[in-house]
Amino acid sequence: MNSMSCICVSAMKPCCRFLISFRSCSLFGVSPPTSSSKSINSSKLHCKKIDSRSIRFGIQRRRIVLDRKTFCDSDSISWGGGRSSVLRGRGRGRGVLVIPRVASDFRNHSTSSLDSHVNDKSFESMFVKPLVFKELAKTEGIPKKESGDGGEDANFGNVGVRKETETEHVLSQSEVEKEAWKLLRGSVVSYCGFPVGTVAANDPGDKQTLNYDQVFIRDFVPSAYAFMLDGEGEIVRNFLLHTLQLQSWEKTVDCHSPGPGLMPASFKVKSAPLEGSDGSFEEFLDPDFGESAIGRVSPVDSGLWWIILLRAYGKLTGDYTLQERIDVQTGIKLILKLCLADGFDMFPTLLVTDGSCMIDRRMGIHGHPLEIQALFYSALRSSREMLNVNDGTKNLVAAVNNRLSALSFHMREYYWVDIKKINEIYRYSTEEYSADATNKFNIYPEQIPTWLVDWIPNKGGYFIGNLQPAHMDFRFFTLGNLWAVISSLGNQEHNEGVMTLIEEKWDDLVANMPLKICFPALEQDEWRIITGSDPKNTPWSYHNGGSWPTLLWQFTLACIKMGKLELAKKAVAVAEERLKEDKWPEYYDTRSGRFVGKQSRLYQTWTIAGFLASKKLIEQPEKASLLFWKEDYQLLETCVCGLSISSGRTKKNKCSPPRS
């Protein structure tokens, strides 16, 4: 029987190496890897520790502790076929691959000593337990869910589904859904034999993959939601743990290193042959923190998405143990440390460069873009739910609460526009030098664009794209406004206003393909000056007014929250008519979204996943309530806009809850 071997760097850097022997039976229905992006195949994994090594973490070195216990009781998942299955090996007995829960012994100890060092440069060590692989004996079975254990949500990610129910579910799917699920599972990337994410695009006819063969944090989010809503949570757990360990890598660009909390934009599974060993190779994860990106911009949104996904994982799978792990708690705190760091800014919003989020090219969003602020607010609310509160974290939790309060007021007060607010800006006085100035940012009325005067409806409104001294970006950015609704960054009136505007301006924002990434497009001199004459961001293309189907799942979630399920169904129906026929493109061009994007990748994974997540949310609207936030009136009670002023009067509290 032919065999081959590889060394898997299963915990990345820091890591331990494991020797894995592959035999004839395939694990995921494909051959052993011949390139860095292929899955590993095996009917049995024979793993033994070769050595362990420590690497630099800043100036310190971090030691790896390997628990020799075996810990995992979850079903393995076959990503090439049905929803879940026991993986059978040929030959003697039954070989079952089990990915560990990677439970840490440190959960049994106090975290106070670690918490006290999170904000200290002398933060010395964090212990991470590498993955351990185990072959179960023939007599060992896969744990089954017992009746009366709390329902499906109690162990959502690992519940076996009866064949009859599964068959009925498959039969009820449309041909578009069936193809989408096949493509999504075909995009799964495996590391040491276990799924860890999905590639950005999987176009078989693409001769230049660039970085589309990598796993992007932001791109994987809709894939994660689709898998979890379909009862498959293990891939999401693996993804969260592996990207967490990548967080601690040393990152250096031109002799400068950012903070240790930075999450990578993406990573790729690579392999290298081992010296002096026939047929053996070493697998490793190669992250990109922006040092290889166009423009060399670090991904500010990656850490925010990671926190949001971590919360969603607990909500949808019922597995809250992941959030409680000391390394995960540390990861959250490191991200928060970056976001809450003191600086020169007077505002509670995050100051970022152009291209630091989904819009990753020059599009004039530098400063305080809405997308980053909405994700920041969502990540802060997620963190507040997940952080273990103790003596070591109480100051951090207080800082999070204070930032949430200030950020909520700032966005509601200064970013929100409707017909009434625009008319107020139109009548602004300028050059006001006073603490009580009305026009605090010295916005000149001439900045109101001519298109907006006729475009803004009498009912509804939206959060503008950016705000800086003497500058308001009045473009409508879809992702930021949708997450403002989902996270309750705005109040109920604002949430309803955003959804009303989308309905009123359906032909502009949805038309032939949901949804516009922004509206309107930059044209002529604006395009030349703001984008630098970017040939990819020409008017009504790509980030400059292109239509992005991946936004569909976020729109669906917002619709369900606001009681507009039929509106979500309408948008999904528009997309379903074209996506399969057009080969699942990344984006669409033209003002109405009629053409497939001129440089659009086909079989784009987050297009596929966004469609599937939307379908799942529509099928299970009760799950959506686990993923969005309601207004936190307790938080609003401490809002800075309710503080007393010197005259003895109290400012009008625009964040205050409605009176009963």
GUTIVO-175528 format. One line per field, with one value per residue (C-alpha): residue number from 1; residue in three letters; x, y, z. Coordinates in steps of 0.1 Angstrom, whole numbers. Layout:
N
num: NUM,...;
residuo: ALA,...;
xx: X,...;
yy: Y,...;
zz: Z,...;
//
This chain:
660
num: 1,2,3,4,5,6,7,8,9,10,11,12,13,14,15,16,17,18,19,20,21,22,23,24,25,26,27,28,29,30,31,32,33,34,35,36,37,38,39,40,41,42,43,44,45,46,47,48,49,50,51,52,53,54,55,56,57,58,59,60,61,62,63,64,65,66,67,68,69,70,71,72,73,74,75,76,77,78,79,80,81,82,83,84,85,86,87,88,89,90,91,92,93,94,95,96,97,98,99,100,101,102,103,104,105,106,107,108,109,110,111,112,113,114,115,116,117,118,119,120,121,122,123,124,125,126,127,128,129,130,131,132,133,134,135,136,137,138,139,140,141,142,143,144,145,146,147,148,149,150,151,152,153,154,155,156,157,158,159,160,161,162,163,164,165,166,167,168,169,170,171,172,173,174,175,176,177,178,179,180,181,182,183,184,185,186,187,188,189,190,191,192,193,194,195,196,197,198,199,200,201,202,203,204,205,206,207,208,209,210,211,212,213,214,215,216,217,218,219,220,221,222,223,224,225,226,227,228,229,230,231,232,233,234,235,236,237,238,239,240,241,242,243,244,245,246,247,248,249,250,251,252,253,254,255,256,257,258,259,260,261,262,263,264,265,266,267,268,269,270,271,272,273,274,275,276,277,278,279,280,281,282,283,284,285,286,287,288,289,290,291,292,293,294,295,296,297,298,299,300,301,302,303,304,305,306,307,308,309,310,311,312,313,314,315,316,317,318,319,320,321,322,323,324,325,326,327,328,329,330,331,332,333,334,335,336,337,338,339,340,341,342,343,344,345,346,347,348,349,350,351,352,353,354,355,356,357,358,359,360,361,362,363,364,365,366,367,368,369,370,371,372,373,374,375,376,377,378,379,380,381,382,383,384,385,386,387,388,389,390,391,392,393,394,395,396,397,398,399,400,401,402,403,404,405,406,407,408,409,410,411,412,413,414,415,416,417,418,419,420,421,422,423,424,425,426,427,428,429,430,431,432,433,434,435,436,437,438,439,440,441,442,443,444,445,446,447,448,449,450,451,452,453,454,455,456,457,458,459,460,461,462,463,464,465,466,467,468,469,470,471,472,473,474,475,476,477,478,479,480,481,482,483,484,485,486,487,488,489,490,491,492,493,494,495,496,497,498,499,500,501,502,503,504,505,506,507,508,509,510,511,512,513,514,515,516,517,518,519,520,521,522,523,524,525,526,527,528,529,530,531,532,533,534,535,536,537,538,539,540,541,542,543,544,545,546,547,548,549,550,551,552,553,554,555,556,557,558,559,560,561,562,563,564,565,566,567,568,569,570,571,572,573,574,575,576,577,578,579,580,581,582,583,584,585,586,587,588,589,590,591,592,593,594,595,596,597,598,599,600,601,602,603,604,605,606,607,608,609,610,611,612,613,614,615,616,617,618,619,620,621,622,623,624,625,626,627,628,629,630,631,632,633,634,635,636,637,638,639,640,641,642,643,644,645,646,647,648,649,650,651,652,653,654,655,656,657,658,659,660;
residuo: MET,ASN,SER,MET,SER,CYS,ILE,CYS,VAL,SER,ALA,MET,LYS,PRO,CYS,CYS,ARG,PHE,LEU,ILE,SER,PHE,ARG,SER,CYS,SER,LEU,PHE,GLY,VAL,SER,PRO,PRO,THR,SER,SER,SER,LYS,SER,ILE,ASN,SER,SER,LYS,LEU,HIS,CYS,LYS,LYS,ILE,ASP,SER,ARG,SER,ILE,ARG,PHE,GLY,ILE,GLN,ARG,ARG,ARG,ILE,VAL,LEU,ASP,ARG,LYS,THR,PHE,CYS,ASP,SER,ASP,SER,ILE,SER,TRP,GLY,GLY,GLY,ARG,SER,SER,VAL,LEU,ARG,GLY,ARG,GLY,ARG,GLY,ARG,GLY,VAL,LEU,VAL,ILE,PRO,ARG,VAL,ALA,SER,ASP,PHE,ARG,ASN,HIS,SER,THR,SER,SER,LEU,ASP,SER,HIS,VAL,ASN,ASP,LYS,SER,PHE,GLU,SER,MET,PHE,VAL,LYS,PRO,LEU,VAL,PHE,LYS,GLU,LEU,ALA,LYS,THR,GLU,GLY,ILE,PRO,LYS,LYS,GLU,SER,GLY,ASP,GLY,GLY,GLU,ASP,ALA,ASN,PHE,GLY,ASN,VAL,GLY,VAL,ARG,LYS,GLU,THR,GLU,THR,GLU,HIS,VAL,LEU,SER,GLN,SER,GLU,VAL,GLU,LYS,GLU,ALA,TRP,LYS,LEU,LEU,ARG,GLY,SER,VAL,VAL,SER,TYR,CYS,GLY,PHE,PRO,VAL,GLY,THR,VAL,ALA,ALA,ASN,ASP,PRO,GLY,ASP,LYS,GLN,THR,LEU,ASN,TYR,ASP,GLN,VAL,PHE,ILE,ARG,ASP,PHE,VAL,PRO,SER,ALA,TYR,ALA,PHE,MET,LEU,ASP,GLY,GLU,GLY,GLU,ILE,VAL,ARG,ASN,PHE,LEU,LEU,HIS,THR,LEU,GLN,LEU,GLN,SER,TRP,GLU,LYS,THR,VAL,ASP,CYS,HIS,SER,PRO,GLY,PRO,GLY,LEU,MET,PRO,ALA,SER,PHE,LYS,VAL,LYS,SER,ALA,PRO,LEU,GLU,GLY,SER,ASP,GLY,SER,PHE,GLU,GLU,PHE,LEU,ASP,PRO,ASP,PHE,GLY,GLU,SER,ALA,ILE,GLY,ARG,VAL,SER,PRO,VAL,ASP,SER,GLY,LEU,TRP,TRP,ILE,ILE,LEU,LEU,ARG,ALA,TYR,GLY,LYS,LEU,THR,GLY,ASP,TYR,THR,LEU,GLN,GLU,ARG,ILE,ASP,VAL,GLN,THR,GLY,ILE,LYS,LEU,ILE,LEU,LYS,LEU,CYS,LEU,ALA,ASP,GLY,PHE,ASP,MET,PHE,PRO,THR,LEU,LEU,VAL,THR,ASP,GLY,SER,CYS,MET,ILE,ASP,ARG,ARG,MET,GLY,ILE,HIS,GLY,HIS,PRO,LEU,GLU,ILE,GLN,ALA,LEU,PHE,TYR,SER,ALA,LEU,ARG,SER,SER,ARG,GLU,MET,LEU,ASN,VAL,ASN,ASP,GLY,THR,LYS,ASN,LEU,VAL,ALA,ALA,VAL,ASN,ASN,ARG,LEU,SER,ALA,LEU,SER,PHE,HIS,MET,ARG,GLU,TYR,TYR,TRP,VAL,ASP,ILE,LYS,LYS,ILE,ASN,GLU,ILE,TYR,ARG,TYR,SER,THR,GLU,GLU,TYR,SER,ALA,ASP,ALA,THR,ASN,LYS,PHE,ASN,ILE,TYR,PRO,GLU,GLN,ILE,PRO,THR,TRP,LEU,VAL,ASP,TRP,ILE,PRO,ASN,LYS,GLY,GLY,TYR,PHE,ILE,GLY,ASN,LEU,GLN,PRO,ALA,HIS,MET,ASP,PHE,ARG,PHE,PHE,THR,LEU,GLY,ASN,LEU,TRP,ALA,VAL,ILE,SER,SER,LEU,GLY,ASN,GLN,GLU,HIS,ASN,GLU,GLY,VAL,MET,THR,LEU,ILE,GLU,GLU,LYS,TRP,ASP,ASP,LEU,VAL,ALA,ASN,MET,PRO,LEU,LYS,ILE,CYS,PHE,PRO,ALA,LEU,GLU,GLN,ASP,GLU,TRP,ARG,ILE,ILE,THR,GLY,SER,ASP,PRO,LYS,ASN,THR,PRO,TRP,SER,TYR,HIS,ASN,GLY,GLY,SER,TRP,PRO,THR,LEU,LEU,TRP,GLN,PHE,THR,LEU,ALA,CYS,ILE,LYS,MET,GLY,LYS,LEU,GLU,LEU,ALA,LYS,LYS,ALA,VAL,ALA,VAL,ALA,GLU,GLU,ARG,LEU,LYS,GLU,ASP,LYS,TRP,PRO,GLU,TYR,TYR,ASP,THR,ARG,SER,GLY,ARG,PHE,VAL,GLY,LYS,GLN,SER,ARG,LEU,TYR,GLN,THR,TRP,THR,ILE,ALA,GLY,PHE,LEU,ALA,SER,LYS,LYS,LEU,ILE,GLU,GLN,PRO,GLU,LYS,ALA,SER,LEU,LEU,PHE,TRP,LYS,GLU,ASP,TYR,GLN,LEU,LEU,GLU,THR,CYS,VAL,CYS,GLY,LEU,SER,ILE,SER,SER,GLY,ARG,THR,LYS,LYS,ASN,LYS,CYS,SER,PRO,PRO,ARG,SER;
xx: 0,15,20,35,44,43,52,23,30,-3,-1,16,41,45,41,48,55,36,45,14,14,-11,-25,-46,-80,-87,-101,-119,-124,-93,-57,-29,-18,4,1,-2,-40,-51,-66,-47,-61,-58,-78,-56,-34,-4,9,39,56,89,100,87,101,97,97,100,70,82,114,101,100,69,70,46,30,16,-11,-7,-44,-67,-96,-123,-157,-171,-181,-157,-172,-169,-166,-168,-202,-231,-235,-217,-204,-181,-150,-143,-110,-103,-87,-88,-114,-127,-104,-120,-103,-111,-101,-96,-115,-81,-92,-66,-57,-53,-90,-88,-66,-72,-67,-60,-23,-25,-50,-28,-1,-22,-15,21,50,65,37,58,39,8,4,-12,-20,-14,-38,-36,-48,-62,-72,-101,-101,-127,-147,-148,-178,-186,-204,-241,-264,-286,-323,-333,-300,-313,-324,-305,-288,-271,-246,-255,-221,-218,-254,-260,-290,-313,-310,-347,-347,-315,-329,-361,-340,-319,-350,-365,-334,-335,-309,-292,-288,-275,-248,-240,-235,-213,-192,-189,-177,-154,-137,-128,-91,-77,-46,-32,-63,-89,-109,-97,-115,-125,-105,-116,-124,-122,-124,-110,-103,-84,-48,-37,-50,-31,-42,-77,-64,-60,-83,-94,-109,-135,-144,-148,-174,-204,-190,-189,-225,-237,-219,-231,-267,-265,-253,-216,-196,-162,-147,-155,-139,-107,-106,-110,-82,-58,-62,-59,-24,-14,-23,9,33,60,50,77,74,104,118,85,63,26,10,7,-31,-32,-51,-39,-59,-55,-34,-24,-16,18,41,78,98,118,155,169,135,119,83,79,70,61,28,26,3,17,-3,-5,-8,-8,28,19,-13,-18,-8,6,-24,-30,-65,-81,-114,-99,-98,-133,-147,-129,-145,-180,-176,-164,-197,-218,-200,-211,-246,-253,-234,-240,-203,-193,-162,-142,-149,-138,-103,-75,-58,-91,-97,-62,-68,-99,-80,-51,-75,-92,-59,-51,-85,-87,-52,-48,-39,-42,-78,-105,-133,-144,-143,-114,-90,-78,-61,-77,-81,-82,-115,-137,-129,-92,-82,-80,-116,-114,-126,-95,-103,-133,-152,-187,-179,-151,-171,-201,-179,-160,-193,-204,-170,-172,-207,-195,-165,-185,-206,-177,-150,-146,-150,-126,-101,-78,-104,-127,-108,-109,-147,-152,-132,-154,-186,-173,-163,-196,-215,-194,-193,-231,-237,-211,-225,-262,-255,-230,-233,-271,-287,-323,-341,-345,-308,-296,-318,-302,-267,-278,-284,-252,-232,-195,-163,-179,-154,-173,-178,-215,-211,-239,-216,-189,-170,-171,-190,-196,-231,-216,-204,-239,-238,-264,-273,-283,-308,-331,-321,-329,-365,-390,-391,-360,-323,-289,-255,-230,-198,-173,-168,-138,-131,-147,-156,-187,-188,-225,-222,-244,-222,-243,-222,-218,-255,-265,-242,-255,-290,-277,-258,-282,-256,-286,-318,-351,-359,-326,-329,-363,-350,-322,-346,-371,-345,-334,-370,-375,-343,-345,-338,-306,-293,-306,-320,-307,-284,-282,-265,-245,-214,-218,-239,-233,-201,-173,-171,-149,-127,-138,-128,-94,-86,-100,-91,-59,-75,-78,-86,-103,-125,-139,-175,-201,-175,-159,-157,-169,-206,-204,-230,-218,-240,-221,-238,-271,-267,-261,-292,-312,-302,-311,-344,-353,-344,-367,-396,-391,-387,-405,-381,-352,-370,-374,-337,-327,-351,-334,-300,-311,-322,-287,-260,-258,-261,-234,-211,-212,-192,-175,-193,-214,-209,-231,-255,-282,-259,-267,-232,-208,-178,-151,-124,-148,-135,-160,-170,-163,-168,-183,-208,-218,-218,-237,-265,-266,-265,-294,-314,-307,-317,-349,-356,-347,-355,-354,-317,-313,-322,-291,-269,-281,-283,-312,-308,-290,-309,-287,-257,-276,-282,-245,-243,-222,-250,-270,-245,-254,-240,-229,-262,-279,-299,-294,-286,-313,-304,-306,-296,-322,-347,-383,-406,-432;
yy: 0,33,59,93,114,151,172,195,227,223,252,275,298,289,253,217,194,162,133,123,92,90,58,50,61,98,120,147,129,143,132,141,177,187,224,246,251,215,195,167,132,103,74,73,99,86,115,118,147,154,185,217,251,286,317,354,373,409,406,377,340,320,284,258,233,202,184,147,141,133,157,157,141,158,142,146,164,153,185,169,154,156,177,154,119,94,90,54,39,9,-22,-31,-16,19,49,80,114,136,173,183,208,221,226,244,234,271,275,259,286,323,347,377,373,373,401,424,421,426,463,459,458,431,408,376,345,329,292,276,240,226,204,167,141,108,76,59,22,2,-2,35,53,89,105,110,136,124,132,160,178,212,209,214,245,228,211,227,223,186,173,143,148,119,107,112,148,155,140,160,191,184,177,211,230,246,238,271,262,227,240,267,242,220,250,262,229,226,259,245,247,220,222,190,172,195,223,258,281,288,303,337,324,290,297,267,289,315,316,343,336,365,362,348,314,326,325,360,368,391,368,338,354,347,311,307,319,296,265,272,278,245,228,226,245,227,246,279,267,257,290,310,292,292,329,336,320,339,371,367,366,392,416,439,462,484,479,488,464,470,459,422,423,428,401,391,400,365,333,305,269,261,231,226,194,183,180,145,128,111,120,140,177,203,222,257,288,319,350,384,413,438,436,420,439,465,497,479,487,468,452,472,453,418,419,434,406,380,392,394,359,345,358,343,310,308,319,295,264,268,262,290,272,286,322,313,299,320,324,335,360,373,376,397,419,424,436,459,473,483,498,517,530,567,589,625,621,640,617,582,570,550,569,547,550,545,508,493,474,458,488,480,504,542,555,585,568,576,593,579,557,545,508,507,526,502,471,487,493,457,443,463,450,415,419,432,400,377,392,375,403,402,424,422,432,456,486,473,466,501,515,495,508,544,540,524,553,580,563,558,595,607,586,595,631,638,610,608,627,630,657,678,675,683,714,723,719,740,769,764,794,788,798,794,797,785,754,757,760,744,737,719,705,738,722,745,743,743,708,694,677,685,648,646,674,655,620,621,610,628,597,578,587,572,575,594,577,598,629,650,687,707,675,653,624,622,589,560,531,499,477,504,513,477,470,502,486,451,464,492,518,540,541,526,557,555,518,523,552,532,504,529,547,514,506,541,539,503,510,528,504,470,472,441,428,435,455,486,489,527,553,573,565,590,603,625,649,634,599,612,631,608,574,585,574,538,517,491,516,533,547,521,493,474,496,527,520,483,458,431,400,392,421,401,382,413,429,398,400,437,430,402,425,452,429,432,395,400,426,402,375,400,408,371,363,390,375,339,346,355,342,306,316,342,318,335,366,388,420,435,468,496,518,492,461,446,435,411,431,437,423,402,368,340,314,340,322,350,356,319,320,353,338,306,324,346,315,299,331,332,296,301,337,327,322,358,371,354,375,410,434,452,487,487,512,506,517,548,559,568,584,616,635,634,652,685,717,748,767,740,728,693,687,669,632,620,585,582,554,562,573,549;
zz: 0,-11,16,20,50,59,89,99,117,134,158,134,149,178,169,173,144,138,115,94,73,44,30,0,13,9,36,17,-16,-34,-38,-15,-19,-48,-42,-12,-14,-17,11,28,24,47,60,91,107,126,145,168,182,165,184,198,193,207,186,192,204,203,223,245,236,242,253,240,263,247,267,262,270,241,240,214,211,180,147,118,88,52,33,-1,4,28,59,83,82,99,79,71,62,41,54,91,113,110,112,126,125,154,157,193,212,220,256,277,312,319,320,354,367,376,347,369,367,329,327,347,321,289,288,299,274,296,288,287,279,267,265,234,231,196,178,187,163,174,157,175,179,162,194,201,187,179,208,201,214,242,242,266,265,257,221,189,200,229,205,172,155,160,159,136,114,105,69,64,75,55,24,27,32,1,-20,-10,-23,-56,-82,-75,-38,-46,-69,-43,-15,-38,-47,-11,1,-28,-17,17,26,49,71,85,73,89,74,84,60,24,-5,-18,-52,-69,-106,-125,-155,-137,-148,-124,-89,-73,-37,-44,-34,2,31,40,74,61,32,54,76,53,47,85,89,61,76,111,100,83,114,106,133,134,105,122,154,136,117,149,167,138,130,168,168,137,156,177,148,145,118,103,73,66,101,118,137,146,178,187,184,147,128,93,63,50,52,28,35,21,21,19,15,46,41,40,40,9,4,35,36,62,61,74,74,57,68,51,75,46,38,4,-2,-28,-11,19,41,73,76,104,100,103,141,143,121,142,174,157,143,177,193,164,169,205,197,169,181,219,224,247,260,231,243,278,269,282,249,232,261,256,218,224,248,224,197,221,232,196,191,224,225,233,205,192,180,199,186,197,161,148,125,96,63,29,19,54,51,24,2,1,-26,-27,-26,-4,28,49,82,101,75,85,78,103,130,126,128,157,176,169,180,212,220,212,235,263,262,260,283,317,342,371,389,359,333,351,338,302,305,318,289,265,280,279,243,233,249,233,199,199,206,181,152,160,164,136,110,106,78,65,47,79,88,53,53,87,72,42,66,87,99,95,113,147,176,206,228,220,182,161,132,152,123,103,74,45,30,-5,3,-1,-35,-61,-65,-28,-29,-53,-41,-4,2,24,47,58,61,65,81,59,48,66,88,94,100,71,53,51,27,18,-2,9,20,22,45,72,72,74,104,120,119,129,159,170,164,156,175,164,143,126,119,103,84,67,57,44,23,8,-2,-16,-36,-46,-83,-73,-45,-58,-93,-112,-85,-48,-35,-44,-23,-23,-41,-62,-81,-83,-119,-140,-120,-87,-99,-112,-80,-53,-68,-86,-119,-106,-137,-116,-97,-128,-123,-114,-112,-83,-52,-70,-72,-82,-70,-46,-40,-8,9,6,38,58,42,50,86,89,72,96,126,113,105,67,58,25,15,20,0,-28,-29,-27,-56,-77,-70,-75,-111,-122,-99,-112,-148,-144,-126,-92,-100,-74,-84,-111,-131,-145,-125,-125,-120,-154,-164,-147,-135,-161,-138,-116,-104,-111,-85,-58,-25,-5,-33,-30,8,11,-10,11,44,32,23,56,75,56,64,101,110,147,143,131,166,179,155,159,189,204,218,251,273,303,282,271,306,309,275,274,256,288,310,326,312,331,328,349,319,305,268,248,250,214,226,254,254,244,272,284;
//
